[in-house]
Every structure is written in C-alpha cells, then in structure tokens.
Amino acid sequence: MHDERELEFAVGSEVIIGDLAVPPEARGLIVFAHGSGSSRHSRRNRQVAAELRSAGLGTLLLDLLTAPEEQGERHGGRVRFDIPLLAGRVALAVDHLGADPQLAAVPVGLFGASTGAAAALVCAAERPTVVRAVVSRGGRPDLARQHLGRVRAPTLLIVGGEDLEVLALNRRAQAAMTAPVDLEVVPGAGHLFEEPGALERVAELARTYLARHLVR
C-alpha cells in the first residue's frame, strides 16, 4: 500500500497537475517528466512507475503543460519543445517536494522520456545538490546540450536498439557529459519500446539504477 494524492502546482493563473504515490518509508522519490504528446496518464510511464514503487520508491507523474497549453498543442502549438519552460516546471515540482516536511528528507531522482529527458537534465543541472540521479527513456538529451556539462547526477540513458537516430544523439550527449553516465541499449526495441518485453526491461533497468543511487 502507498499514499496517493493529486497535486497542483501554480503556473501563473493556471496549474499543472501531478499524481504522487509514496510507499511507506520510501527510499527515494522519482519525478517523471513526460515527453512531447504525452501526459501523466502515459501507459508506459505508469508501468515503469509501478515497478519503481514495488522497489520502495515513490513516484510523481507530472503533466508539464497546463490545460490551455495542451489545447493549443492540438492546434499546432510548440510549447512542448520549449525545454527551458519544461525544465522550470520540473524544478517547480522538485522544489515543492523539498518544502514538504514529510518528503524533504527523501532523495529525489528524475525519469524523463523524449523531450522530458532534456527537461530533466536541465533541472538536474540547476538543482545539483537535490537531484541525485536521472534516467532517460528514449530521450532527447541533446536538447539540453548547453547544460549537459553542468549535470552532476549519475545518469542512465536507455535507448532502443532499433531507434538509430536517437541512439546516435544519446551517444553524443553521453560524450558531452562529465557526470557518470551509463548507456543501455535494449536490443530490438524501437523508440516507444512497444516490442514484447522491451518496456519491462526499461523498468528493470530504471529500478535497479535508481535504487542504487538514491541512498539516504
């Protein structure tokens, strides 16, 4: 069992929403930064989040766009590619968790997918004493390029073996980083890890990595 609740974070006159689930005596707390075209309801990220909670890690699945912004995206908006804006919202959530007396002592990690991975890495660069680890699933770390050298948190990049363009981008980002970075390639998997067993492998890799690095 774990405590679950919906959180709202003020963004101007609007809000972004997150679903927080914290197991008893959580070993860590993982903020999920979703990619372009996705949300906190992402089936893939919810599957990974459930695996992390089974290892005693709390999760916050966070919408990075407000409701009006989501509506605008359906009509050709580009906010979902505004990495500084998205990173600021990840940082807003991280700061909120740090101000909660019940959660302030829980180590924080980030899990980003697609453009959300870039937002997570920028947040890690801006919060070097708070963010303890970052995991990217099929991410675009290259979109955080000017911040990569300032990331201090150990980082795991997970890419599908058939996702060749993104794999090349991740390899270049790895070379640009000074923090400890591991690159895991899931054989036979594409960008969305829809192949049998692919997402389960992502969840396993993320669980092991985050549980290792989020030690009180």
C-alpha positions, 0 to 999 in steps of 0.5 A: 500500500502507498499514499496517493494524492493529486497535486497542483502546482501554480503556473501563473493563473493556471496549474499543472497537475501531478499524481504522487504515490509514496510507499511507506518509508520510501527510499527515494522519490522519482519525478517523471517528466513526460515527453512531447504528446504525452501526459501523466496518464502515459501507459508506459510511464505508469508501468515503469512507475509501478515497478519503481514503487514495488522497489520502495520508491515513490513516484510523481507523474507530472503533466508539464503543460497546463490545460490551455497549453495542451489545447493549443498543442492540438492546434499546432502549438510548440510549447512542448519543445520549449525545454527551458519552460519544461525544465522550470516546471520540473524544478517547480515540482522538485522544489515543492517536494523539498518544502514538504516536511514529510518528503524533504528528507527523501532523495529525489531522482528524475525519469524523463522520456523524449523531450522530458529527458532534456527537461530533466537534465536541465533541472538536474543541472540547476538543482545539483545538490537535490537531484541525485540521479536521472534516467532517460527513456528514449530521450532527447538529451541533446536538447539540453546540450548547453547544460549537459556539462553542468549535470552532476547526477549519475545518469542512465540513458536507455535507448532502443536498439532499433531507434538509430537516430536517437541512439546516435544523439544519446551517444553524443550527449553521453560524450558531452557529459562529465557526470557518470553516465551509463548507456543501455541499449535494449536490443530490438526495441524501437523508440516507444519500446512497444516490442514484447518485453522491451518496456519491462526491461526499461523498468528493470533497468530504471529500478535497479539504477535508481535504487542504487543511487538514491541512498539516504 
